Amino acid sequence: MNDKKSLLIDKSRMSLAMGIVFVAFTTQFGGGFASGAQIKQYFINYGIYCLFLPVLSQGLYALFFWYGMRYAYKHKTYDYRSFSDSLYGATRSVMSNLFEVCYLIMIGTASAAAFATGGSTLNTLTNIPYWLCTLVIAVFIFFIAMYGTNVVRAAASTLSVLIIIGLLLVLVPNIIVQAPAITEAVSRMSAGEMVAASNETGAFGPALWKAFLYFLFQLASVSVMYQHMEPVTDEKQINKAAVGMFIVNFFAMEISIIGLLAVMYVAGMAEATVPMLVLVQNGVGAAVLTPVISLLIILGAISTGVNMIAGIVARCVNAMERRMSSEKDRQQGHMLRMSLTTIFFVAVAWGIAQFGLMAVVQKGYAYLGYAALITVFIPFVIHAIMTGMKDI
């Protein structure tokens, strides 16, 4: 266990608030983000507004995560089921079960997509069979997730640093070298010309809705944050974490959008499934940066999978241990319960990924957004209005 921690950035070297920031970062920015596909689909395809709408999506993200984390800390609800039962109050018999459905949709989309994206990338790099590549991803996710929130937070910090460094290595040189192409793309978008493969008109309304929908399906993952509130000792740590979330997430998204604008009108972009790879191939250092992009996608896939799996494992294990009469009983067999529960949910996500149903997974994100609207967004807003924000 100590050897595993030595490979990670643990909380002794980094503030708890920053560790929480990086959990949120790795939950949102997975393989879909690292590839550039998600950013293109939800922002760049909608025209010039892609440069400004990340302020909205990341601002709402940080605000609602702050609200959920403050509530979890105050009410000591360290898994999503106990949180739901507390927040929903008299409606918990219906709403808590609806959120269970929402979380299962998230496991079936985000986690399965993480396995599929990471596995496909590893398969491309190594020519190892796809199923075996996804199994390698599964093993990494299993060993990180089963050791609980401290290791998950340390892993998130490590992976976040690696992802951010990788993004800077890929994007900064290309933004500098391809600045004229980026300037031209901004000019063409301002004039109403849409990027390759976009079927949109460039109107503000659809762009605003798509950015909001992006926020909604990311909002469902607020549930993975509650387990990380247990070691918090002061509300100021949560406040700092929320500010850090906005800064780090907005910067990562904005610099990615600016970099990708360099290749949004090039030949072949319409068929590209990994826009970041097109950027590298049309820019500088392709021989070096191509494997860096592939590594970023794999790291992003692992980070998202770990956070999603860890959230549902915490919920299930906590539910089992709450039924035990003594602390001794809870400690005895804790790791076995963690291991078996983690194996089960990793196996479920891995199994879904074997079907390769990426089109279904992509549609699943929209359904996840609507589910989060009903089970998280609206309840949070109603709770804030009814309590005057005095219950967090």
Residue pairs with C-beta under 8 A, 6 or more apart in sequence:
1 147
4 143
4 147
4 151
5 151
5 154
7 158
8 151
8 154
8 155
8 157
8 158
9 154
9 157
9 158
9 161
10 150
10 154
10 157
11 19
11 150
11 153
11 154
11 231
14 157
15 237
15 240
16 231
16 232
16 237
17 237
17 238
17 240
17 241
17 244
18 157
18 241
18 244
19 153
19 154
19 156
19 157
19 228
20 69
20 153
20 225
20 228
20 237
20 238
20 241
20 244
20 245
21 160
21 241
21 244
21 245
21 248
22 153
22 156
22 157
22 159
22 160
22 161
22 248
23 152
23 153
23 156
23 224
23 225
23 228
23 307
24 61
24 65
24 225
24 241
24 245
24 249
25 156
25 160
25 163
25 245
25 248
25 249
25 252
26 156
26 159
26 160
26 163
26 300
26 303
26 304
26 306
26 307
27 156
27 218
27 221
27 224
27 225
27 303
27 304
27 307
27 308
28 61
28 218
28 221
28 249
29 163
29 249
29 252
29 300
29 303
29 304
30 110
30 113
30 114
30 117
30 300
30 301
30 303
30 304
30 305
31 113
31 114
31 117
31 118
31 121
31 297
31 298
31 300
31 301
31 304
32 38
32 113
32 117
32 300
33 39
33 252
33 253
33 256
33 300
34 163
34 166
34 167
34 276
34 293
34 296
34 297
34 299
34 300
35 117
35 273
35 274
35 275
35 276
35 277
35 293
35 297
36 256
36 260
36 274
36 275
36 276
36 279
37 273
37 274
37 275
38 214
39 253
39 256
39 257
39 260
39 275
40 195
40 260
40 264
40 275
41 362
42 210
42 211
42 213
42 214
43 49
43 50
43 53
43 54
43 207
43 210
43 211
43 214
43 253
43 257
44 50
44 195
44 198
44 257
44 260
44 261
44 264
45 194
45 195
45 197
45 198
45 199
45 200
45 210
46 53
46 198
46 200
46 202
46 206
46 207
46 210
46 211
47 189
47 192
47 194
47 198
47 200
47 202
47 203
47 207
48 186
48 189
48 190
48 202
49 204
49 207
49 208
49 211
50 189
50 207
50 257
51 186
51 254
51 257
51 258
53 207
53 208
53 211
54 211
54 250
54 253
54 254
54 257
55 250
56 208
56 211
56 212
56 215
57 211
57 212
57 214
57 215
57 218
57 253
58 245
58 246
58 249
58 250
58 253
59 246
59 250
60 212
60 215
60 219
61 215
61 218
61 219
61 245
61 246
61 249
62 242
62 243
62 245
62 246
62 249
63 242
64 219
64 222
64 376
64 377
64 380
65 222
65 225
65 242
65 245
66 238
66 239
66 241
66 242
66 245
67 380
67 384
67 392
68 83
68 222
68 223
68 225
68 226
68 376
68 380
69 222
69 225
69 226
69 228
69 229
69 238
69 241
69 242
70 235
70 238
70 392
71 77
71 83
71 86
71 87
71 383
71 391
71 392
72 78
72 83
72 225
72 226
72 229
73 229
73 232
73 235
73 238
74 391
74 392
75 83
75 86
77 83
77 85
77 86
77 87
77 226
78 226
78 227
78 229
78 230
78 314
78 318
79 226
79 227
79 311
79 314
79 315
79 318
79 319
80 99
80 103
80 223
80 224
80 226
80 311
80 315
81 96
81 100
81 315
81 318
81 319
82 318
83 223
83 226
84 92
84 95
84 96
84 99
85 92
85 96
86 92
87 379
87 383
88 94
88 95
88 96
88 379
95 375
95 379
98 371
98 374
98 375
99 223
99 375
99 376
101 371
102 220
102 368
102 371
102 372
102 374
102 375
102 376
103 220
103 223
103 311
103 312
103 315
105 220
105 364
105 367
105 368
105 371
106 220
106 221
106 308
106 368
107 308
107 309
107 312
107 345
107 348
107 349
108 349
108 352
108 364
109 361
109 364
109 365
109 367
109 368
110 221
110 304
110 308
110 365
110 368
111 304
111 305
111 308
111 309
111 345
111 349
111 352
112 349
112 352
112 353
112 357
112 361
113 304
113 353
113 358
113 361
114 137
114 141
114 300
114 301
114 302
114 304
114 305
114 308
114 349
115 134
115 137
115 138
115 301
115 305
115 349
115 350
115 352
115 353
116 134
116 353
116 356
116 358
116 361
117 297
117 300
117 301
118 133
118 134
118 137
118 297
118 298
118 300
118 301
118 302
118 305
119 130
119 131
119 133
119 134
119 136
119 137
119 301
119 353
120 130
120 133
121 294
121 297
121 298
121 301
122 128
122 133
122 136
122 137
122 298
123 129
123 130
123 133
124 294
125 291
125 294
126 133
128 136
130 356
131 354
134 350
134 353
134 354
135 350
137 298
137 301
137 302
137 305
138 346
138 347
138 349
138 350
140 302
140 306
141 302
141 305
141 306
141 309
141 346
142 309
142 342
142 343
142 346
144 151
144 152
144 155
144 302
144 306
144 310
145 152
145 306
145 309
145 310
145 313
145 342
145 346
146 313
146 335
146 338
146 339
146 342
147 338
148 310
148 314
148 338
149 227
149 228
149 230
149 231
149 310
149 314
150 231
152 228
152 306
152 307
152 310
153 228
155 303
155 306
156 303
156 306
156 307
159 299
159 302
159 303
160 248
160 303
162 299
163 296
163 299
163 300
163 303
164 248
164 252
166 292
166 293
166 295
166 296
166 299
167 252
167 255
167 256
167 296
168 255
169 289
169 292
170 259
170 276
170 279
170 280
170 289
170 292
170 293
170 296
171 255
171 256
171 258
171 259
173 283
173 284
173 285
174 259
174 262
174 279
174 280
174 283
174 284
175 182
175 255
175 258
175 259
175 262
177 283
177 284
178 262
178 263
178 282
178 283
181 261
181 262
181 263
182 258
182 259
182 261
182 262
184 265
185 195
185 261
185 262
185 264
185 265
186 261
188 265
189 195
189 202
189 261
192 202
194 200
194 201
194 202
195 264
195 265
195 269
196 264
196 265
196 266
196 269
196 270
197 269
197 270
197 271
200 206
200 207
213 366
213 369
214 369
216 368
216 369
216 370
216 372
216 373
216 377
217 365
217 366
217 368
217 369
217 372
219 372
219 376
219 377
220 368
220 369
220 371
220 372
220 375
220 376
221 307
221 308
221 311
222 376
223 311
223 376
224 307
224 308
224 310
224 311
226 311
226 314
227 310
227 311
227 314
229 238
232 238
256 276
259 279
260 275
260 276
260 279
262 279
262 282
262 283
263 269
263 275
263 278
263 279
263 282
263 283
264 275
266 278
266 282
268 278
269 275
269 278
272 278
274 293
274 297
276 293
276 296
277 290
277 293
280 286
280 289
280 290
280 293
281 290
283 289
305 349
308 349
309 342
309 345
309 346
309 349
312 345
313 338
313 341
313 342
313 345
316 341
317 334
317 337
317 338
317 341
320 337
321 330
321 334
321 337
324 330
383 391
